[in-house]
């Protein structure tokens, strides 16, 4: 079974690059362009890993990560912070 990775990234070029690299490596990529979309995606179908951009419009990556950590349903998720 392929592992799912949630990529939360607002820069379209960065999102496409990460998505292409991960898909070639055999992962299923779930993209999100905002912190809010990332929270929703993580709660609806928890991924095996989250790659979280720190600098997002609106709800930034740090706030989104704090929200995921505060929720018992998502606090176990592995989150790697990214920034350009």
GILINVEN-V503236 format. One record per residue. N is the residue number from 0. PHI is phi in whole degrees, 0 to 359 (none if undefined). Layout:
<<N | PHI> <N | PHI>>
//
This chain:
<<0 | none> <1 | 288> <2 | 279> <3 | 259> <4 | 239> <5 | 270> <6 | 250> <7 | 256> <8 | 208> <9 | 272> <10 | 278> <11 | 300> <12 | 295> <13 | 296> <14 | 298> <15 | 295> <16 | 297> <17 | 297> <18 | 299> <19 | 301> <20 | 296> <21 | 289> <22 | 294> <23 | 297> <24 | 280> <25 | 99> <26 | 266> <27 | 266> <28 | 252> <29 | 249> <30 | 272> <31 | 219> <32 | 261> <33 | 223> <34 | 298> <35 | 296> <36 | 297> <37 | 297> <38 | 299> <39 | 300> <40 | 297> <41 | 294> <42 | 278> <43 | 288> <44 | 216> <45 | 307> <46 | 276> <47 | 282> <48 | 204> <49 | 239> <50 | 257> <51 | 246> <52 | 294> <53 | 279> <54 | 258> <55 | 238> <56 | 289> <57 | 72> <58 | 286> <59 | 283> <60 | 297> <61 | 293> <62 | 293> <63 | 296> <64 | 296> <65 | 300> <66 | 295> <67 | 295> <68 | 289> <69 | 280> <70 | 266> <71 | 304> <72 | 285> <73 | 235> <74 | 296> <75 | 279> <76 | 294> <77 | 276> <78 | 234> <79 | 247> <80 | 279> <81 | 233> <82 | 203> <83 | 271>>
//
